[in-house]
Amino acid sequence: MDAEKRKSQILQVLAKSVRKVLEDERLDFTYLQEIRLRIGQPLRMIYRNEEKTLPVTKKEKCIVTKEEVRETMEYISHYSLYAYENELKQGFLTIEGGHRAGVTGKVIVEQGKVKNIQYISSINIRMSHEILGCSEKILPYITKNRQVCHTLIISPPRCGKTTLIRDLVRQISDGNTYVKGCTVGVVDERSELGGCYLGVAQNHLGSRTDVLDCCPKAEGMIMLIRSMAPQVIAVDEIGTQEDIHAIEYAMQCGCKMIASVHSTSMEEAKKKPILGELIRRKRFERYVVLQNEEKPGEIQGIYDERGSMLCKECWEAF
């Protein structure tokens, strides 16, 4: 996505006064990662991996008001927060371009479950970043006979696992030298892989991909198998017992799995109560471990089902 298009998508959902502050900074929106609005606190952003308080060049900082948060939420929800209640109860809304507006405030609980969020006090707009082609370096190691292997991506937070899975889905769906194009089902519980806006994926997921947006992973995998006959299923951030059972069911149905889990190493992943059993039983054929380094996307190694390293080189980050 070019910087001008990204800029337009972001500015149109911000309160006019906040919009002006950002416009005056003359930022390259390619490198803008987050914008944070907290009532009564300075306006902040993450730009080129560094936190900056706005305006950058003035001593007097912009203090976010209740009216600016309200106005921003009106733009994000098209003046109808009620219509977005199902999305809002997950703590975020997706805007055009696949960008996400996370929110906090007073949580309304009904029968032990979150029903809605009211009196919103903070907004965190996170930019959607795609890196097309970033998975090409690992494709030779996670495919056999032009078919994808059951693959688990192991990564600490904020190290590029979602970006990597997204591009893997695109490559597997469209096909290339290493893998024959096939039908991919994506269960996008947090709207991070597809970045769906009004049901349509804003990120590039390939021509043979079907997406269940804002759907619990375990339920979504079963739904896809029953309705869309996927050859590959992709999910992000597995962890619950229900997730593991659904993955095993999908594997038994002949689907290849692409999944990720938060962990710092193979050793730590093996110690996880439920996932560890799946690893010990060699259900996944490949493991891609990302490093917890300064550069997100740096690959520590790729391992086979026995835990033997297939590739000893350490690539540069995406």
Backbone bond lengths (Angstrom), bond angles and torsions (degrees), N, CA, C in turn:
res aa  C-N    CA-C-N  psi(-1)  N-CA   C-N-CA  omega(-1)  CA-C   N-CA-C  phi
1 M - - - 1.454 - - 1.532 109.20 -
2 D 1.356 117.31 131.22 1.454 119.06 -178.34 1.523 110.28 -75.65
3 A 1.325 115.23 158.51 1.459 121.91 -172.80 1.522 112.34 -62.79
4 E 1.334 117.59 -37.64 1.468 120.50 -178.04 1.531 111.47 -66.77
5 K 1.325 116.77 -38.93 1.462 119.94 178.26 1.521 110.44 -67.06
6 R 1.318 116.19 -43.76 1.464 120.90 177.17 1.538 109.93 -59.95
7 K 1.325 116.24 -43.71 1.462 121.27 179.92 1.525 111.05 -59.37
8 S 1.314 116.98 -45.23 1.464 121.33 179.83 1.526 111.33 -62.29
9 Q 1.335 116.96 -43.28 1.460 121.55 -178.65 1.524 111.88 -63.40
10 I 1.320 116.57 -38.28 1.459 120.81 -177.60 1.529 111.36 -77.89
11 L 1.317 117.42 -47.80 1.464 120.50 -175.31 1.527 111.93 -62.94
12 Q 1.325 117.81 -33.08 1.461 119.11 -175.74 1.530 113.76 -68.96
13 V 1.337 117.79 -15.23 1.463 119.47 179.34 1.527 112.42 -102.97
14 L 1.303 117.92 1.02 1.462 120.95 -179.58 1.523 111.11 -94.96
15 A 1.329 115.63 148.47 1.460 120.44 172.70 1.531 109.25 -54.67
16 K 1.308 117.43 145.64 1.462 121.37 -172.46 1.524 112.41 -57.38
17 S 1.328 117.41 -38.86 1.467 120.01 -179.70 1.527 111.43 -67.93
18 V 1.338 116.81 -37.67 1.465 121.41 177.25 1.525 109.89 -69.35
19 R 1.315 114.89 -40.15 1.467 121.04 177.94 1.530 110.79 -56.45
20 K 1.333 115.95 -44.19 1.466 120.05 -178.55 1.525 111.77 -64.06
21 V 1.342 116.92 -39.73 1.468 120.52 178.62 1.525 110.23 -59.03
22 L 1.332 116.67 -44.88 1.469 120.72 -179.41 1.526 111.15 -68.26
23 E 1.322 116.81 -40.44 1.467 119.85 179.27 1.522 110.90 -62.79
24 D 1.322 116.92 -38.19 1.464 120.61 -179.72 1.525 112.36 -66.62
25 E 1.331 117.19 -23.61 1.466 120.88 -179.93 1.520 112.47 -75.58
26 R 1.339 116.83 -18.55 1.477 122.05 -179.57 1.531 111.51 52.83
27 L 1.319 114.95 53.83 1.461 121.28 -177.33 1.522 111.53 -79.76
28 D 1.315 115.48 153.70 1.461 121.30 166.71 1.526 106.01 -89.09
29 F 1.328 117.53 105.86 1.459 121.48 -172.95 1.528 112.93 -66.94
30 T 1.322 117.11 -8.20 1.463 119.90 173.76 1.528 110.47 -61.02
31 Y 1.341 116.38 -33.05 1.467 121.39 -173.94 1.530 113.32 -103.73
32 L 1.339 116.46 4.73 1.462 119.85 177.62 1.520 108.92 -82.77
33 Q 1.329 117.28 125.91 1.464 121.70 -174.74 1.525 113.76 -109.75
34 E 1.323 117.06 -38.71 1.466 120.76 -178.48 1.526 110.31 -147.19
35 I 1.329 115.57 149.14 1.463 122.55 168.36 1.519 106.54 -128.43
36 R 1.339 116.39 126.35 1.468 120.05 -177.52 1.530 110.82 -118.14
37 L 1.337 113.67 125.54 1.458 120.90 175.43 1.526 107.96 -115.46
38 R 1.335 116.35 120.29 1.465 122.11 176.20 1.522 107.64 -127.91
39 I 1.316 116.67 126.64 1.460 120.38 -177.51 1.534 110.11 -57.65
40 G 1.336 115.08 126.75 1.449 120.91 177.81 1.513 115.03 82.76
41 Q 1.338 116.95 2.93 1.463 121.66 -179.01 1.528 110.15 -121.50
42 P 1.343 117.11 161.31 1.470 119.38 178.96 1.533 112.35 -62.42
43 L 1.316 115.36 150.25 1.457 121.82 174.04 1.524 108.21 -73.90
44 R 1.322 117.18 127.76 1.460 120.67 -177.01 1.523 110.79 -129.92
45 M 1.338 114.12 159.40 1.463 119.94 177.00 1.518 109.07 -145.04
46 I 1.336 115.29 160.62 1.465 121.81 168.58 1.517 106.32 -106.79
47 Y 1.320 116.45 117.71 1.461 122.29 -175.62 1.524 108.49 -133.42
48 R 1.316 115.91 123.72 1.474 121.17 -175.99 1.536 110.66 52.95
49 N 1.339 115.94 43.87 1.467 123.79 176.99 1.525 113.76 67.66
50 E 1.321 118.87 13.79 1.464 121.79 178.13 1.524 110.45 -124.83
51 E 1.350 115.00 140.21 1.459 118.86 175.82 1.522 109.83 -77.59
52 K 1.333 116.17 134.26 1.459 121.69 177.97 1.521 109.24 -132.26
53 T 1.323 115.80 140.28 1.458 121.55 176.19 1.520 108.65 -96.70
54 L 1.322 116.65 133.53 1.462 121.65 -174.47 1.528 111.25 -99.93
55 P 1.346 116.83 148.89 1.463 126.94 -10.82 1.533 111.55 -67.72
56 V 1.315 116.05 147.79 1.465 121.36 -175.13 1.529 111.30 -70.15
57 T 1.331 117.70 -35.96 1.463 121.80 -169.88 1.524 114.11 -95.81
58 K 1.354 118.42 1.32 1.465 120.20 -178.46 1.525 110.83 -115.92
59 K 1.333 114.97 149.29 1.462 119.22 177.11 1.524 110.67 -69.96
60 E 1.327 116.65 -38.80 1.466 121.11 -179.25 1.520 109.66 -83.28
61 K 1.318 117.12 114.16 1.456 121.67 -176.36 1.531 111.29 -86.40
62 C 1.320 115.04 160.43 1.465 122.07 179.82 1.530 108.95 -82.61
63 I 1.347 117.15 116.58 1.458 121.92 177.45 1.525 108.70 -93.13
64 V 1.315 115.99 123.95 1.471 121.58 -175.27 1.528 109.87 -73.02
65 T 1.314 116.21 133.68 1.465 121.50 -179.21 1.528 111.05 -103.37
66 K 1.322 114.27 163.97 1.459 121.01 176.64 1.530 110.33 -60.30
67 E 1.330 116.57 -38.63 1.472 120.93 -179.45 1.528 111.31 -65.37
68 E 1.342 117.41 -36.95 1.466 120.13 179.53 1.525 111.40 -68.18
69 V 1.330 117.02 -38.33 1.467 120.04 176.15 1.522 110.20 -66.04
70 R 1.335 116.55 -43.30 1.471 120.07 179.17 1.527 110.80 -61.95
71 E 1.332 117.12 -46.27 1.465 121.13 -179.28 1.527 111.26 -62.34
72 T 1.327 116.52 -41.39 1.463 120.64 178.95 1.530 110.75 -62.31
73 M 1.334 117.16 -43.71 1.467 120.42 179.35 1.524 111.03 -65.38
74 E 1.315 117.81 -33.66 1.467 120.42 177.27 1.523 110.68 -63.99
75 Y 1.339 116.88 -41.81 1.460 120.21 179.08 1.539 110.70 -67.66
76 I 1.327 116.32 -42.62 1.459 120.53 -178.25 1.526 110.71 -62.43
77 S 1.340 116.60 -40.80 1.479 121.21 -175.29 1.518 113.35 -96.26
78 H 1.329 116.44 8.30 1.473 120.15 -178.11 1.522 110.97 55.36
79 Y 1.311 115.95 41.90 1.464 124.92 176.97 1.528 113.04 62.93
80 S 1.321 117.85 25.14 1.464 120.44 179.62 1.524 110.33 -146.46
81 L 1.334 116.97 75.77 1.452 120.70 178.36 1.523 111.62 -61.07
82 Y 1.327 116.32 -31.54 1.460 120.28 -179.45 1.524 111.15 -59.49
83 A 1.346 116.78 -37.92 1.464 120.87 -178.43 1.524 111.94 -67.60
84 Y 1.334 116.72 -18.29 1.465 120.87 -178.31 1.524 111.90 -107.82
85 E 1.327 116.40 22.58 1.460 120.30 -175.62 1.520 112.78 -59.16
86 N 1.349 117.28 -42.15 1.470 120.47 -179.04 1.515 112.03 -62.44
87 E 1.351 116.57 -39.57 1.455 119.74 178.15 1.523 111.02 -73.54
88 L 1.334 116.12 -40.34 1.452 120.79 -174.82 1.527 112.34 -64.28
89 K 1.325 117.37 -33.04 1.465 119.52 -178.54 1.528 112.26 -66.74
90 Q 1.343 116.79 -14.08 1.464 120.06 174.69 1.521 111.82 -87.35
91 G 1.349 115.43 -4.91 1.450 119.23 175.68 1.513 115.07 96.84
92 F 1.331 117.73 7.75 1.464 119.11 179.77 1.521 110.69 -159.43
93 L 1.321 114.89 162.07 1.463 122.98 170.34 1.523 107.24 -126.62
94 T 1.337 116.71 144.98 1.459 121.01 176.08 1.516 108.78 -97.89
95 I 1.318 116.29 134.05 1.455 120.74 179.57 1.526 110.09 -110.18
96 E 1.322 115.22 170.46 1.464 120.39 -178.18 1.519 110.92 -53.84
97 G 1.329 115.57 133.16 1.459 120.94 -177.34 1.514 112.62 100.43
98 G 1.346 116.30 -6.05 1.461 119.98 179.45 1.516 113.31 86.33
99 H 1.338 118.02 5.13 1.460 121.26 177.85 1.533 108.89 -74.15
100 R 1.340 116.43 153.46 1.460 120.28 -175.37 1.518 111.51 -120.37
101 A 1.323 114.59 136.62 1.457 121.14 175.78 1.522 108.30 -109.36
102 G 1.325 116.19 100.28 1.460 121.21 175.88 1.516 109.71 -80.14
103 V 1.336 117.85 146.12 1.453 121.09 -176.91 1.529 110.95 -135.00
104 T 1.332 114.96 154.71 1.462 121.24 169.28 1.521 108.45 -133.95
105 G 1.315 115.86 159.05 1.458 121.80 -178.33 1.507 109.71 168.27
106 K 1.328 117.43 -152.89 1.459 121.87 179.15 1.527 109.06 -80.75
107 V 1.317 116.62 119.92 1.463 122.04 -177.97 1.529 109.65 -88.65
108 I 1.329 115.86 128.66 1.463 122.33 176.88 1.527 108.19 -97.26
109 V 1.337 115.84 118.68 1.463 121.56 -177.29 1.529 109.45 -109.61
110 E 1.333 114.81 135.13 1.463 120.86 177.81 1.519 109.16 -134.47
111 Q 1.327 116.30 122.30 1.466 122.76 -178.09 1.529 111.51 53.72
112 G 1.322 114.78 41.85 1.452 120.55 175.22 1.510 115.66 78.80
113 K 1.348 118.01 4.71 1.456 121.23 -179.22 1.523 110.17 -125.75
114 V 1.316 115.29 148.67 1.464 120.10 179.02 1.525 109.49 -67.64
115 K 1.318 115.93 125.30 1.462 121.11 178.79 1.518 111.72 -99.95
116 N 1.337 116.31 -37.12 1.461 119.48 -175.57 1.527 109.24 -165.30
117 I 1.325 116.33 170.99 1.464 122.68 172.79 1.526 107.68 -126.41
118 Q 1.329 116.71 125.46 1.454 121.93 179.54 1.528 109.92 -119.65
119 Y 1.338 115.57 172.45 1.469 121.78 179.14 1.530 110.24 47.44
120 I 1.320 115.30 56.93 1.465 121.00 -175.99 1.526 110.26 -64.48
121 S 1.327 115.54 129.36 1.464 121.46 -175.52 1.526 113.13 -114.56
122 S 1.317 116.87 -19.77 1.471 120.23 -179.05 1.522 110.14 -139.37
123 I 1.319 115.17 143.33 1.467 121.63 175.41 1.525 107.94 -131.80
124 N 1.306 116.26 131.17 1.466 121.53 176.04 1.527 107.92 -121.98
125 I 1.310 116.73 106.39 1.466 121.40 179.18 1.521 108.11 -92.27
126 R 1.323 115.24 114.25 1.463 121.42 -179.24 1.522 109.63 -105.35
127 M 1.316 115.95 127.86 1.457 120.80 -177.20 1.532 111.41 -76.40
128 S 1.300 115.15 140.73 1.466 120.65 174.78 1.519 108.61 -80.67
129 H 1.327 115.58 126.05 1.465 120.22 -179.88 1.524 109.96 -122.26
130 E 1.298 116.36 118.75 1.461 121.52 174.06 1.523 109.27 -104.70
131 I 1.329 115.96 142.93 1.464 120.70 172.49 1.523 106.44 -126.74
132 L 1.319 115.33 89.21 1.456 120.10 -176.94 1.524 110.38 -64.44
133 G 1.335 115.67 129.80 1.458 120.68 178.17 1.518 114.21 93.84
134 C 1.350 117.54 -2.63 1.467 119.11 -175.44 1.527 112.87 -67.68
135 S 1.336 118.10 -16.89 1.471 120.05 -179.42 1.525 113.28 -92.21
136 E 1.328 117.45 -3.24 1.465 120.05 -175.22 1.532 111.98 -60.26
137 K 1.321 116.64 -33.82 1.464 120.76 -176.44 1.529 112.69 -66.98
138 I 1.354 117.14 -25.27 1.471 118.81 -177.58 1.521 113.17 -100.90
139 L 1.325 117.99 -12.91 1.472 120.49 -176.28 1.532 113.85 -56.74
140 P 1.342 119.63 -39.70 1.472 117.96 179.09 1.527 113.50 -61.56
141 Y 1.332 117.20 -23.90 1.459 121.29 -175.12 1.528 113.61 -93.89
142 I 1.337 117.55 -16.32 1.462 119.50 -178.11 1.530 112.07 -113.79
143 T 1.325 116.39 16.29 1.459 120.93 177.10 1.522 110.30 -128.94
144 K 1.332 115.16 150.63 1.464 121.86 175.35 1.523 107.90 -141.40
145 N 1.314 115.82 131.21 1.471 120.65 179.10 1.529 111.23 52.44
146 R 1.337 115.37 40.73 1.467 123.67 178.38 1.525 112.68 62.50
147 Q 1.325 116.66 24.66 1.456 121.51 173.63 1.518 109.06 -124.75
148 V 1.329 115.69 145.09 1.465 120.04 -178.17 1.524 110.05 -76.63
149 C 1.316 117.06 145.29 1.460 122.75 175.41 1.535 109.51 -90.21
150 H 1.328 116.35 155.48 1.460 119.90 170.07 1.530 107.45 -57.46
151 T 1.326 117.46 118.09 1.461 120.67 -171.47 1.519 111.48 -128.32
152 L 1.337 116.19 132.39 1.457 122.62 175.69 1.529 108.69 -116.13
153 I 1.320 115.87 124.99 1.463 121.01 177.02 1.523 108.22 -96.65
154 I 1.320 116.23 122.34 1.461 123.35 -177.49 1.517 108.00 -107.41
155 S 1.330 115.69 124.19 1.463 117.74 -172.84 1.517 111.97 -156.55
156 P 1.336 117.49 142.32 1.468 120.34 168.05 1.529 108.87 -68.27
157 P 1.330 118.19 165.50 1.463 120.00 177.00 1.522 112.15 -59.44
158 R 1.346 115.29 147.94 1.469 123.42 173.81 1.524 113.08 60.93
159 C 1.335 116.58 34.83 1.469 119.45 178.42 1.525 112.67 -116.25
160 G 1.326 117.58 11.88 1.466 119.81 171.04 1.507 116.83 98.25
161 K 1.327 118.85 10.75 1.470 119.66 -176.52 1.530 112.16 -64.77
162 T 1.345 116.98 -40.35 1.466 119.60 -179.79 1.518 110.47 -66.61
163 T 1.324 116.65 -41.04 1.466 121.13 176.92 1.522 110.49 -60.17
164 L 1.328 116.70 -41.64 1.463 121.72 -179.21 1.528 110.97 -67.07
165 I 1.335 117.70 -45.79 1.468 120.51 179.48 1.520 110.73 -62.24
166 R 1.321 116.28 -42.24 1.466 120.48 -179.16 1.526 111.01 -57.09
167 D 1.337 116.35 -45.06 1.464 118.87 -178.97 1.525 111.42 -73.22
168 L 1.336 117.56 -33.05 1.460 120.28 174.65 1.526 110.80 -59.69
169 V 1.331 115.84 -44.22 1.469 120.29 178.58 1.531 110.34 -58.62
170 R 1.313 115.91 -45.42 1.468 120.00 179.79 1.526 111.62 -61.13
171 Q 1.332 116.45 -46.43 1.464 120.89 -178.08 1.528 111.44 -65.17
172 I 1.338 116.14 -42.69 1.468 120.34 -178.98 1.520 110.32 -68.39
173 S 1.318 117.19 -38.81 1.458 121.78 -179.59 1.527 111.97 -66.43
174 D 1.323 116.62 -45.46 1.469 120.43 -177.38 1.522 112.84 -82.54
175 G 1.347 116.33 -28.09 1.458 120.04 -179.20 1.516 112.09 85.26
176 N 1.335 115.52 151.86 1.464 121.36 177.96 1.530 109.09 -161.73
177 T 1.299 116.81 -159.01 1.461 121.08 -177.28 1.523 112.23 -60.53
178 Y 1.318 116.70 -34.81 1.463 120.75 -171.75 1.527 114.05 -94.19
179 V 1.315 117.62 -23.36 1.460 119.77 -176.06 1.526 110.38 -142.84
180 K 1.329 115.17 138.62 1.453 120.69 177.63 1.522 109.02 -77.73
181 G 1.333 116.62 133.25 1.456 120.99 -179.31 1.520 111.54 -54.66
182 C 1.339 116.72 132.72 1.462 119.63 -177.95 1.528 110.65 -147.35
183 T 1.325 115.51 167.43 1.458 121.75 -178.43 1.530 110.29 -71.98
184 V 1.322 115.66 126.93 1.466 121.55 -179.37 1.529 109.22 -118.79
185 G 1.329 116.14 132.02 1.455 121.11 173.57 1.519 109.64 -106.88
186 V 1.310 117.22 128.02 1.460 122.34 -178.82 1.529 109.12 -113.93
187 V 1.327 116.10 124.72 1.461 120.67 171.69 1.520 106.83 -100.34
188 D 1.316 115.87 105.75 1.458 122.02 -170.50 1.528 109.58 -106.31
189 E 1.324 116.15 75.97 1.463 120.58 -172.52 1.522 112.95 -60.38
190 R 1.321 117.55 -35.53 1.462 121.00 -176.61 1.523 113.03 -109.96
191 S 1.312 117.22 14.56 1.464 122.51 177.98 1.529 112.54 57.23
192 E 1.333 116.86 31.63 1.459 120.10 -178.26 1.524 112.68 -95.81
193 L 1.318 117.35 -33.19 1.460 119.60 -177.50 1.530 110.82 -75.35
194 G 1.317 116.61 -54.90 1.459 120.08 -178.83 1.513 113.06 -87.35
195 G 1.338 116.67 -26.48 1.465 119.75 -175.58 1.507 110.73 57.80
196 C 1.336 117.24 47.02 1.463 121.10 -173.85 1.528 111.86 -64.93
197 Y 1.318 114.65 138.13 1.458 122.36 175.12 1.517 107.13 -126.68
198 L 1.344 116.16 117.35 1.466 122.16 -174.30 1.525 110.79 55.91
199 G 1.344 116.09 38.22 1.453 121.93 174.92 1.513 115.86 85.96
200 V 1.330 117.41 -5.92 1.467 120.98 -176.98 1.529 109.35 -109.31
201 A 1.341 116.55 127.78 1.469 120.87 -179.75 1.526 110.11 -63.45
202 Q 1.331 116.28 129.61 1.461 121.21 178.04 1.527 111.78 -91.04
203 N 1.324 116.22 -19.16 1.460 120.61 176.86 1.523 110.54 -94.19
204 H 1.317 116.32 161.26 1.458 121.63 -177.63 1.534 109.80 -82.66
205 L 1.329 116.78 108.63 1.460 121.22 -179.53 1.519 113.08 -115.65
206 G 1.320 117.44 8.27 1.464 120.10 176.66 1.513 113.50 94.99
207 S 1.320 114.81 165.00 1.470 121.54 -172.47 1.521 114.22 -85.13
208 R 1.343 117.11 -10.18 1.472 120.03 -179.01 1.534 111.14 -118.18
209 T 1.326 116.18 29.94 1.458 120.60 -174.44 1.521 111.62 -109.85
210 D 1.331 115.84 135.39 1.462 123.24 175.30 1.519 108.22 -116.33
211 V 1.335 117.03 136.23 1.466 121.61 -173.16 1.525 111.02 -120.49
212 L 1.326 115.80 129.96 1.465 121.91 166.86 1.518 106.50 -100.77
213 D 1.318 116.37 108.73 1.462 121.48 -174.27 1.529 110.57 -91.71
214 C 1.337 115.99 140.37 1.474 123.09 177.97 1.525 112.07 56.98
215 C 1.304 116.58 35.52 1.462 121.65 -177.74 1.528 109.68 -112.66
216 P 1.337 118.15 133.79 1.473 119.74 175.98 1.521 110.70 -53.83
217 K 1.327 116.17 139.09 1.466 120.75 -172.45 1.527 113.36 -58.84
218 A 1.321 117.21 -50.64 1.469 120.07 -175.40 1.522 111.08 -61.10
219 E 1.329 117.24 -47.83 1.462 120.65 179.20 1.520 110.76 -64.09
220 G 1.331 116.09 -41.52 1.461 120.43 -176.69 1.512 113.25 -63.65
221 M 1.332 117.20 -39.42 1.469 119.68 179.24 1.527 110.93 -62.01
222 I 1.327 116.61 -42.43 1.470 120.63 178.90 1.524 110.06 -65.63
223 M 1.323 116.91 -42.27 1.466 121.21 179.32 1.523 111.33 -60.23
224 L 1.325 116.72 -44.23 1.466 120.28 -179.17 1.522 111.24 -63.49
225 I 1.318 116.71 -43.44 1.468 120.79 -179.29 1.526 110.38 -61.00
226 R 1.313 115.91 -40.78 1.459 119.99 -176.79 1.528 113.68 -76.90
227 S 1.335 116.53 -27.08 1.460 118.26 -172.14 1.524 115.79 -113.98
228 M 1.355 118.37 -28.78 1.461 119.99 -170.85 1.521 114.44 -118.39
229 A 1.329 118.10 -3.43 1.468 122.91 178.02 1.525 112.86 47.17
230 P 1.336 118.27 56.33 1.472 119.60 179.89 1.521 111.58 -73.22
231 Q 1.318 115.38 147.45 1.467 120.44 172.14 1.524 110.80 -87.50
232 V 1.329 115.35 -27.61 1.466 122.28 177.77 1.519 108.09 -133.35
233 I 1.343 116.49 139.58 1.463 121.42 174.27 1.524 108.11 -119.67
234 A 1.325 116.12 134.60 1.468 121.26 179.79 1.524 110.06 -121.72
235 V 1.332 115.92 131.73 1.463 122.10 176.43 1.521 108.75 -139.07
236 D 1.323 115.63 155.74 1.464 121.22 -178.65 1.523 109.59 -115.67
237 E 1.312 116.27 139.67 1.468 123.74 172.95 1.533 113.60 58.40
238 I 1.314 115.96 67.67 1.460 120.78 174.89 1.528 109.61 -78.70
239 G 1.334 116.66 163.94 1.453 117.50 179.98 1.515 115.06 178.41
240 T 1.336 117.93 -33.26 1.455 119.42 -176.25 1.523 111.21 -82.82
241 Q 1.314 115.50 163.31 1.455 120.71 177.58 1.525 110.63 -61.71
242 E 1.332 116.08 -36.29 1.472 120.07 178.48 1.530 111.07 -63.87
243 D 1.343 116.54 -39.62 1.468 120.45 177.58 1.527 110.75 -59.70
244 I 1.324 116.07 -47.20 1.465 120.96 -177.14 1.520 111.00 -63.61
245 H 1.326 117.22 -43.27 1.466 120.58 179.03 1.528 111.05 -62.64
246 A 1.340 116.41 -40.58 1.463 120.03 179.25 1.526 111.13 -66.60
247 I 1.336 117.30 -37.22 1.466 121.02 177.24 1.526 110.37 -63.43
248 E 1.316 116.79 -44.74 1.465 119.86 178.22 1.524 111.07 -62.19
249 Y 1.310 116.08 -40.46 1.473 120.03 178.16 1.532 110.17 -62.20
250 A 1.337 116.34 -44.45 1.463 120.22 179.59 1.521 111.39 -61.71
251 M 1.337 116.40 -41.85 1.459 120.49 178.55 1.533 111.23 -62.86
252 Q 1.325 116.29 -40.76 1.466 120.70 178.96 1.524 112.04 -67.40
253 C 1.336 115.82 -23.79 1.468 120.61 178.15 1.528 112.13 -85.81
254 G 1.332 116.84 1.47 1.457 120.56 177.13 1.512 115.11 93.20
255 C 1.335 117.49 5.56 1.467 120.78 178.29 1.527 110.50 -83.75
256 K 1.303 116.37 140.13 1.450 120.98 171.70 1.522 108.40 -85.27
257 M 1.341 116.95 142.83 1.455 121.89 -175.04 1.527 111.91 -111.26
258 I 1.330 115.14 135.36 1.453 122.78 167.85 1.528 105.57 -120.86
259 A 1.323 117.54 118.12 1.461 120.89 -176.39 1.516 109.91 -142.56
260 S 1.328 115.58 168.15 1.461 120.36 177.24 1.517 109.52 -136.66
261 V 1.338 115.03 160.35 1.460 121.08 178.02 1.525 108.41 -148.12
262 H 1.325 115.84 145.77 1.464 120.41 174.94 1.522 109.81 -77.24
263 S 1.315 116.63 119.31 1.459 121.82 176.29 1.522 107.44 -170.69
264 T 1.316 116.35 159.96 1.463 119.53 -176.92 1.525 113.30 -96.40
265 S 1.351 117.31 -14.67 1.464 119.86 -176.14 1.517 110.17 -164.82
266 M 1.327 115.78 169.03 1.463 121.24 174.04 1.521 110.18 -59.57
267 E 1.337 116.21 -42.18 1.462 121.11 -177.12 1.524 111.16 -61.91
268 E 1.324 116.48 -42.50 1.461 119.82 179.81 1.522 110.82 -68.22
269 A 1.330 117.08 -39.63 1.467 120.73 179.56 1.527 111.01 -61.99
270 K 1.333 116.75 -38.06 1.465 120.59 -179.86 1.525 111.99 -64.77
271 K 1.341 116.70 -24.71 1.458 120.65 -177.47 1.521 112.84 -84.91
272 K 1.324 117.70 -10.08 1.460 119.91 178.47 1.524 108.92 -66.03
273 P 1.332 117.96 133.53 1.477 121.64 -170.21 1.517 115.16 -53.05
274 I 1.315 118.07 -48.97 1.470 120.70 -174.43 1.524 110.61 -93.61
275 L 1.323 116.43 -47.51 1.459 120.73 -179.40 1.516 111.56 -61.55
276 G 1.320 116.44 -38.21 1.465 120.51 -177.86 1.512 112.72 -56.58
277 E 1.323 116.85 -38.37 1.461 120.50 178.73 1.525 110.87 -64.11
278 L 1.329 116.52 -38.99 1.464 121.33 178.11 1.526 110.39 -63.77
279 I 1.321 117.05 -38.92 1.462 121.60 178.79 1.527 110.68 -68.24
280 R 1.323 116.22 -44.58 1.466 120.26 -179.36 1.529 111.55 -62.99
281 R 1.312 116.75 -30.49 1.467 121.03 178.35 1.530 112.22 -84.78
282 K 1.344 116.35 2.29 1.475 122.73 174.70 1.525 112.51 60.32
283 R 1.329 116.06 39.80 1.469 120.15 -179.32 1.536 110.76 -73.96
284 F 1.331 116.62 -36.28 1.462 119.19 174.50 1.522 108.91 -87.03
285 E 1.331 115.70 142.77 1.466 121.35 -178.62 1.526 112.59 -93.48
286 R 1.347 116.21 -23.22 1.464 120.61 -178.64 1.528 109.76 -140.88
287 Y 1.339 114.83 146.10 1.458 122.00 175.38 1.520 108.09 -128.69
288 V 1.325 116.30 127.13 1.463 121.88 176.38 1.521 106.67 -111.24
289 V 1.331 116.67 117.91 1.466 121.70 -176.11 1.528 109.18 -106.79
290 L 1.344 115.90 121.56 1.460 121.24 176.87 1.520 109.52 -94.92
291 Q 1.324 115.97 147.75 1.462 120.84 -175.17 1.519 112.02 -89.02
292 N 1.303 115.31 152.14 1.455 122.04 175.41 1.522 108.25 -93.39
293 E 1.322 115.20 69.64 1.460 120.95 -177.84 1.519 110.13 -116.43
294 E 1.314 116.75 -177.47 1.461 121.09 -179.05 1.526 111.48 -66.36
295 K 1.317 117.06 -32.33 1.461 120.31 -178.45 1.529 109.65 -97.66
296 P 1.343 118.01 109.02 1.464 119.85 177.47 1.527 110.60 -60.42
297 G 1.331 116.09 142.13 1.456 120.22 177.09 1.508 114.69 97.52
298 E 1.333 117.72 -2.57 1.459 119.52 179.46 1.525 109.79 -74.76
299 I 1.320 116.73 129.78 1.460 121.90 -173.43 1.530 110.57 -95.03
300 Q 1.328 114.92 124.60 1.463 119.88 179.31 1.524 111.05 -79.66
301 G 1.323 116.94 -36.55 1.455 120.11 179.32 1.520 112.27 175.05
302 I 1.318 115.60 165.19 1.465 123.00 176.60 1.522 107.13 -123.25
303 Y 1.326 116.36 130.91 1.456 122.13 -173.47 1.526 110.70 -122.28
304 D 1.358 116.03 153.01 1.457 119.93 175.29 1.525 109.63 -88.73
305 E 1.353 116.33 -173.51 1.463 120.37 -174.97 1.531 113.38 -64.06
306 R 1.326 116.92 -20.83 1.463 120.77 179.11 1.526 113.10 -89.63
307 G 1.329 115.16 -5.36 1.458 119.27 -178.60 1.505 113.48 90.10
308 S 1.341 117.07 10.76 1.467 121.20 178.11 1.522 109.25 -84.81
309 M 1.315 116.75 136.54 1.460 120.33 -177.91 1.522 110.58 -73.33
310 L 1.333 115.92 129.55 1.468 121.74 178.46 1.515 110.96 -90.73
311 C 1.312 114.87 -31.60 1.461 118.81 -176.97 1.517 108.86 -132.75
312 K 1.322 117.20 119.87 1.464 121.57 -174.51 1.530 112.25 -93.81
313 E 1.344 117.04 -13.12 1.449 117.83 -178.45 1.532 109.50 -76.56
314 C 1.302 115.02 153.55 1.462 120.67 178.74 1.538 108.08 -112.64
315 W 1.325 116.52 109.08 1.463 119.84 -175.50 1.508 112.02 -73.82
316 E 1.317 114.46 163.02 1.452 119.17 170.27 1.535 108.56 -69.55
317 A 1.311 115.18 162.88 1.466 119.69 -178.92 1.523 110.10 -66.54
318 F 1.355 114.81 163.80 1.462 120.91 177.25 1.533 109.67 -48.77
